[in-house]
Amino acid sequence: MIKYLGSKRRLVPVIEDLLVRSGARTALDLFSGTTRVGRAFKARGARVTALDSTRYAEMLARCYIATDATQVDGDRLTAEVARLNALPGRPGYVTATFCQTARFFQPFNGERIDAVRDDLETRRDDPLFPVLVTSLLEAADRVDSTTGIQMAYLKQWSDRSHKALELRVPDLIDGPGEAVRGDALQMTGSLGSFDLAYLDPPYNQHRYLANYHVWETLVAWDDPEHYGVAQKRIECRDPTAASAFNAKASMPTALRQVVKEVNARVLVLSYNDESWMGLDDLVAACQLRGHVAVLGFDSTRYVGARIGIYDPSGRPVGTPGRLRNVEYLLVAGDEATVEHLVAPYAEARITVDGHQEGVTGGLTAQAGAGDSGHTAGA
């Protein structure tokens, strides 16, 4: 599992329990990211459809959601991982761009990443392709030098960056599923009907394409033009590629449209208290689906919020922000169903009339765990 800003690792047990208590057999993971939630749903026996707009998220979904473990030749997969691990390094785009110009990986690992990805590019028609590319992404993540996002890298090499790149066999899950790449605004209404839909929309102006541009390039393998200290893909600058969810003016309307158009018996929306929409507005949006219950969980923010931002010379160019936030789960649908689903979480319940803001603790792990240290890049 790659490090990921906004990861719902700490909330997954609750979200998974909501699925189980609902009796859902089909589920939609909208804005799927690493597919952490979709995987939990699939492991519980639901047929999952995962949608995201990025290439890397689609690749992760092709591996963990669309690949049926019962249809995979395990021996061949193990042999392929071993073969890729034995390839000698060969410097290419990753080494030049992300190891020498920028410092996301140490050069000896960059050369290995280049060699493995070049080899895989000749095997795009192999059913194992998404599984092996995912294995490479996860291996690269284990030896990177960031705090969990690729807008910046650490001023000093992280401890893990000194380790050798090692691919591992991903933990695949039995059963079929679907991976879809596209814009939620354009595609939600055409995805079909689901017992439960989980929505985890972006919270601010920072696009995940830019936050994880290295993974986007590893998947596309297209030798893109790049810019800035972090060597981001040039498309990160393209205003036409921006999502309505990354603009304060358009985000509320976009969310209401998706909530309205999703075809699901139960809707679960995750958000937090440091974002563009307040809780009252979130509740109003979800009331398009019926009765709404709100759960709130106190949480620590990712490690980068605690250490600030530094330029390559070590000069501070930013200061640490707030260290904690409240993670919301809004559950919407038929009143009896919703109240049944949230019944075990009375201590986390927040009233929707605006008079109570009580939350429960218990979510204290970091969202994007990385080595502490100064970061550089923009």
C-alpha positions as CSV (number, residue, x, y, z in Angstrom):
1,M,0.0,0.0,0.0
2,I,1.5,3.3,-1.1
3,K,1.7,6.3,1.3
4,Y,-1.2,8.5,0.5
5,L,-2.5,11.9,1.6
6,G,-6.1,11.5,2.7
7,S,-5.8,7.8,3.1
8,K,-8.8,6.4,5.0
9,R,-6.7,3.7,6.7
10,R,-7.9,4.7,10.1
11,L,-11.6,4.9,9.0
12,V,-11.6,1.7,7.0
13,P,-12.8,-0.5,9.9
14,V,-15.9,1.8,10.4
15,I,-16.6,2.1,6.6
16,E,-16.2,-1.7,6.2
17,D,-18.6,-2.3,9.1
18,L,-21.2,0.0,7.5
19,L,-21.0,-2.1,4.4
20,V,-21.4,-5.3,6.4
21,R,-24.3,-4.0,8.4
22,S,-26.0,-2.8,5.2
23,G,-25.8,-6.3,3.7
24,A,-24.5,-4.7,0.5
25,R,-23.4,-7.1,-2.3
26,T,-22.4,-4.4,-4.8
27,A,-20.4,-1.3,-3.9
28,L,-19.0,1.8,-5.7
29,D,-15.7,3.3,-4.6
30,L,-15.8,6.8,-6.1
31,F,-12.5,8.8,-6.1
32,S,-10.9,5.4,-5.3
33,G,-7.2,6.5,-4.9
34,T,-5.2,3.6,-3.5
35,T,-8.4,1.5,-3.4
36,R,-7.9,0.9,0.3
37,V,-11.7,1.1,0.9
38,G,-12.6,-0.8,-2.3
39,R,-10.3,-3.6,-1.3
40,A,-11.9,-3.8,2.1
41,F,-15.3,-4.0,0.4
42,K,-14.1,-6.7,-2.0
43,A,-12.6,-8.7,0.8
44,R,-16.0,-8.7,2.4
45,G,-17.5,-10.3,-0.7
46,A,-18.9,-7.3,-2.4
47,R,-18.5,-6.8,-6.2
48,V,-16.8,-3.4,-6.4
49,T,-16.5,-0.8,-9.1
50,A,-13.7,1.7,-8.5
51,L,-13.5,5.0,-10.3
52,D,-10.8,7.7,-10.3
53,S,-9.4,10.2,-12.8
54,T,-5.7,9.4,-12.4
55,R,-3.7,6.7,-14.3
56,Y,-2.0,5.4,-11.2
57,A,-5.4,5.0,-9.4
58,E,-6.8,3.1,-12.3
59,M,-3.7,0.8,-12.3
60,L,-4.1,0.1,-8.6
61,A,-7.8,-0.7,-9.2
62,R,-7.0,-3.0,-12.1
63,C,-4.7,-4.9,-9.8
64,Y,-6.7,-5.0,-6.6
65,I,-10.3,-4.6,-7.7
66,A,-10.5,-5.9,-11.3
67,T,-8.1,-8.8,-10.9
68,D,-9.7,-12.0,-9.6
69,A,-7.1,-13.9,-7.5
70,T,-8.7,-17.2,-8.4
71,Q,-7.9,-16.6,-12.1
72,V,-4.2,-15.8,-11.6
73,D,-1.4,-18.3,-12.1
74,G,0.3,-17.8,-8.8
75,D,3.4,-19.6,-9.8
76,R,3.9,-17.5,-12.9
77,L,3.3,-14.3,-10.9
78,T,5.9,-15.3,-8.3
79,A,8.4,-16.2,-11.1
80,E,7.8,-12.9,-12.9
81,V,8.4,-10.9,-9.7
82,A,11.6,-12.8,-9.1
83,R,12.7,-12.2,-12.7
84,L,12.1,-8.5,-12.4
85,N,14.0,-8.3,-9.1
86,A,17.0,-9.9,-10.8
87,L,17.2,-7.3,-13.6
88,P,20.3,-5.1,-13.5
89,G,19.7,-1.3,-13.3
90,R,19.7,0.8,-16.4
91,P,19.5,4.6,-16.1
92,G,16.7,6.3,-17.9
93,Y,14.0,8.9,-17.3
94,V,13.4,8.1,-13.6
95,T,17.1,8.3,-12.8
96,A,17.7,11.5,-14.7
97,T,14.5,13.3,-13.6
98,F,13.7,11.9,-10.1
99,C,17.1,11.0,-8.8
100,Q,19.6,13.5,-10.2
101,T,17.6,16.6,-11.0
102,A,15.1,16.0,-8.1
103,R,15.8,13.6,-5.2
104,F,12.8,11.3,-4.8
105,F,14.9,8.2,-5.1
106,Q,18.6,7.4,-4.8
107,P,20.2,6.8,-8.2
108,F,20.9,3.1,-7.7
109,N,17.2,2.5,-7.1
110,G,16.2,4.9,-9.9
111,E,18.2,2.7,-12.3
112,R,16.4,-0.4,-11.1
113,I,13.0,1.3,-11.5
114,D,13.9,2.4,-15.1
115,A,15.0,-1.2,-16.0
116,V,11.9,-2.9,-14.5
117,R,9.4,-0.4,-16.1
118,D,11.1,-0.6,-19.5
119,D,10.7,-4.4,-19.3
120,L,7.1,-4.2,-18.3
121,E,6.3,-1.8,-21.2
122,T,6.9,-4.7,-23.6
123,R,4.2,-6.7,-21.8
124,R,1.1,-4.4,-21.8
125,D,-1.1,-7.2,-23.1
126,D,-0.1,-9.6,-20.4
127,P,-2.9,-10.1,-17.8
128,L,-0.3,-9.8,-15.1
129,F,0.7,-6.3,-16.4
130,P,-1.4,-4.3,-13.8
131,V,-0.3,-6.5,-11.0
132,L,3.4,-6.2,-11.8
133,V,3.2,-2.4,-12.4
134,T,1.5,-2.1,-9.0
135,S,4.2,-4.2,-7.5
136,L,6.8,-1.8,-8.9
137,L,4.8,1.3,-7.6
138,E,4.7,-0.2,-4.1
139,A,8.4,-1.2,-4.2
140,A,9.3,2.4,-5.3
141,D,7.2,3.8,-2.5
142,R,9.1,1.8,0.1
143,V,12.4,3.4,-0.9
144,D,11.3,7.0,-1.7
145,S,12.5,10.1,0.2
146,T,9.3,12.0,0.8
147,T,6.8,12.5,3.6
148,G,4.0,10.9,1.6
149,I,3.3,13.4,-1.2
150,Q,5.4,14.2,-4.3
151,M,5.0,18.0,-4.3
152,A,8.3,17.9,-2.4
153,Y,11.1,15.6,-1.3
154,L,13.2,15.4,1.9
155,K,16.3,17.7,2.1
156,Q,18.2,14.7,3.5
157,W,17.8,11.2,2.2
158,S,15.3,9.2,4.2
159,D,16.5,6.1,6.0
160,R,14.3,3.9,3.7
161,S,15.8,5.4,0.6
162,H,19.1,3.5,1.3
163,K,17.3,0.2,1.0
164,A,17.4,-1.7,-2.3
165,L,14.2,-1.8,-4.5
166,E,12.4,-5.1,-4.0
167,L,9.2,-6.0,-5.7
168,R,6.8,-8.2,-3.8
169,V,3.7,-10.2,-4.9
170,P,0.6,-8.1,-4.3
171,D,-2.0,-9.5,-2.0
172,L,-4.8,-10.2,-4.5
173,I,-8.4,-10.8,-3.5
174,D,-10.8,-13.4,-4.9
175,G,-13.7,-12.3,-7.0
176,P,-14.4,-10.0,-10.0
177,G,-14.6,-6.2,-10.0
178,E,-14.4,-3.2,-12.3
179,A,-11.8,-0.5,-12.6
180,V,-12.9,2.7,-14.4
181,R,-10.8,5.8,-15.2
182,G,-12.8,9.0,-15.7
183,D,-14.4,12.2,-14.3
184,A,-16.9,11.5,-11.6
185,L,-19.0,14.4,-12.8
186,Q,-19.3,12.9,-16.3
187,M,-19.5,9.2,-15.4
188,T,-21.3,8.7,-12.0
189,G,-24.8,8.4,-13.5
190,S,-23.7,5.8,-16.1
191,L,-21.9,3.4,-13.7
192,G,-25.0,1.4,-12.8
193,S,-26.8,0.7,-9.5
194,F,-25.2,-0.3,-6.2
195,D,-26.2,-1.3,-2.8
196,L,-23.7,1.1,-1.3
197,A,-21.7,4.0,-2.7
198,Y,-18.6,5.4,-0.9
199,L,-17.5,8.9,-1.9
200,D,-14.2,10.4,-0.9
201,P,-13.9,13.6,-3.0
202,P,-10.8,16.0,-3.0
203,Y,-10.8,18.5,-0.1
204,N,-8.9,21.4,-1.6
205,Q,-7.1,22.9,-4.6
206,H,-4.2,20.4,-4.6
207,R,-4.8,17.9,-7.4
208,Y,-3.8,14.3,-6.8
209,L,-2.2,14.3,-10.2
210,A,0.4,16.7,-8.9
211,N,0.6,15.2,-5.4
212,Y,1.5,11.8,-7.0
213,H,3.0,12.9,-10.4
214,V,5.8,10.3,-10.1
215,W,3.3,7.5,-9.9
216,E,1.4,9.0,-12.8
217,T,4.6,9.0,-14.9
218,L,5.5,5.4,-13.9
219,V,2.2,4.2,-15.1
220,A,2.0,6.3,-18.3
221,W,5.7,5.8,-19.1
222,D,5.5,8.6,-21.7
223,D,8.7,10.6,-21.1
224,P,6.7,13.8,-20.2
225,E,8.0,17.4,-20.2
226,H,8.4,18.5,-16.6
227,Y,8.9,21.6,-14.6
228,G,9.8,23.0,-11.1
229,V,11.9,21.7,-8.3
230,A,9.7,18.6,-8.0
231,Q,9.9,17.9,-11.8
232,K,6.1,17.6,-12.1
233,R,4.5,16.5,-15.3
234,I,3.7,19.5,-17.6
235,E,0.0,18.5,-17.6
236,C,-0.1,19.5,-13.9
237,R,-0.1,23.1,-15.2
238,D,-2.9,22.6,-17.7
239,P,-6.0,24.4,-16.3
240,T,-8.3,22.4,-18.6
241,A,-7.3,19.2,-16.8
242,A,-8.3,20.6,-13.4
243,S,-11.2,19.0,-11.6
244,A,-14.3,20.9,-10.5
245,F,-13.6,19.4,-7.1
246,N,-10.3,21.3,-6.8
247,A,-11.9,24.8,-7.0
248,K,-13.6,26.4,-4.1
249,A,-16.3,28.0,-6.3
250,S,-17.3,24.8,-8.2
251,M,-16.7,22.1,-5.6
252,P,-20.1,22.4,-3.7
253,T,-22.1,22.2,-6.9
254,A,-20.0,19.3,-8.2
255,L,-20.5,17.3,-5.0
256,R,-24.2,17.9,-5.0
257,Q,-24.4,16.7,-8.6
258,V,-22.5,13.5,-7.9
259,V,-24.6,12.8,-4.7
260,K,-27.7,13.3,-6.7
261,E,-26.7,11.2,-9.7
262,V,-25.2,8.2,-7.9
263,N,-27.5,5.2,-8.0
264,A,-27.2,3.6,-4.6
265,R,-29.4,2.5,-1.7
266,V,-26.9,3.8,0.9
267,L,-24.4,6.6,0.4
268,V,-21.4,7.1,2.6
269,L,-19.4,10.4,2.2
270,S,-16.1,11.1,4.0
271,Y,-14.9,14.6,4.5
272,N,-13.2,16.7,7.2
273,D,-13.5,20.0,9.0
274,E,-10.6,21.8,7.3
275,S,-12.2,21.8,3.8
276,W,-14.3,24.1,1.7
277,M,-17.7,22.9,2.7
278,G,-19.0,23.2,6.3
279,L,-20.8,20.4,8.0
280,D,-24.2,22.0,7.5
281,D,-23.6,22.2,3.8
282,L,-22.4,18.6,3.6
283,V,-25.6,17.5,5.4
284,A,-27.8,19.5,3.0
285,A,-26.1,17.9,0.0
286,C,-26.5,14.4,1.4
287,Q,-30.1,15.0,2.2
288,L,-30.8,14.6,-1.5
289,R,-30.4,10.9,-0.7
290,G,-32.8,10.9,2.3
291,H,-32.1,10.7,6.0
292,V,-28.6,11.7,7.1
293,A,-26.5,10.7,10.1
294,V,-23.0,12.2,10.8
295,L,-20.1,10.5,12.6
296,G,-17.0,12.5,13.6
297,F,-13.6,11.2,14.6
298,D,-10.6,13.1,15.9
299,S,-7.6,12.5,13.8
300,T,-3.9,13.6,13.4
301,R,-2.9,15.2,10.1
302,Y,-0.1,13.8,7.9
303,V,3.5,14.2,9.0
304,G,4.3,17.0,6.5
305,A,1.9,19.3,8.5
306,R,4.3,19.0,11.5
307,I,7.6,19.8,9.9
308,G,6.9,22.6,7.4
309,I,8.4,23.1,4.0
310,Y,12.0,23.9,3.1
311,D,13.8,24.7,-0.2
312,P,16.7,22.6,-1.5
313,S,19.2,24.8,0.4
314,G,17.4,24.2,3.7
315,R,15.8,27.6,4.0
316,P,12.2,27.4,5.5
317,V,9.6,28.5,3.0
318,G,6.6,27.4,5.0
319,T,5.5,26.8,8.5
320,P,3.8,23.8,10.2
321,G,0.0,23.9,10.0
322,R,-2.7,22.6,12.3
323,L,-1.9,19.2,13.7
324,R,-5.3,17.6,14.1
325,N,-8.7,17.6,12.3
326,V,-12.1,15.9,12.5
327,E,-12.8,13.2,10.0
328,Y,-16.5,13.1,9.1
329,L,-18.5,10.1,7.8
330,L,-22.0,11.1,6.5
331,V,-24.4,8.2,6.0
332,A,-27.5,8.8,3.9
333,G,-30.5,6.7,2.8
334,D,-33.7,5.3,4.2
335,E,-34.0,6.4,7.8
336,A,-34.4,3.0,9.3
337,T,-31.4,1.7,7.4
338,V,-29.2,4.6,8.2
339,E,-30.0,4.5,11.9
340,H,-29.3,0.7,11.9
341,L,-25.9,1.3,10.3
342,V,-24.7,4.0,12.7
343,A,-26.2,2.4,15.9
344,P,-22.8,1.1,17.2
345,Y,-21.2,4.5,16.9
346,A,-23.3,6.6,19.3
347,E,-20.2,8.2,20.9
348,A,-19.1,9.5,17.5
349,R,-22.5,10.8,16.5
350,I,-22.8,14.5,15.6
351,T,-26.2,16.1,15.5
352,V,-27.1,17.7,12.2
353,D,-28.9,20.7,13.7
354,G,-25.6,22.6,14.2
355,H,-25.9,22.6,18.0
356,Q,-23.4,19.9,18.8
357,E,-19.9,19.3,17.6
358,G,-18.8,16.4,19.8
359,V,-16.4,13.8,18.3
360,T,-14.7,10.7,19.5
361,G,-11.1,9.9,19.6
362,G,-9.4,6.8,18.5
363,L,-8.0,7.8,15.1
364,T,-4.5,8.9,16.0
365,A,-2.2,7.3,13.4
366,Q,-0.8,9.4,10.6
367,A,-2.4,9.4,7.2
368,G,0.8,9.6,5.3
369,A,3.6,8.2,7.4
370,G,7.1,9.1,6.3
371,D,10.5,9.8,7.7
372,S,10.5,13.0,9.6
373,G,12.8,15.6,8.0
374,H,12.7,18.8,6.0
375,T,11.1,18.7,2.6
376,A,12.1,20.4,-0.6
377,G,10.1,21.0,-3.8
378,A,7.1,22.7,-5.1
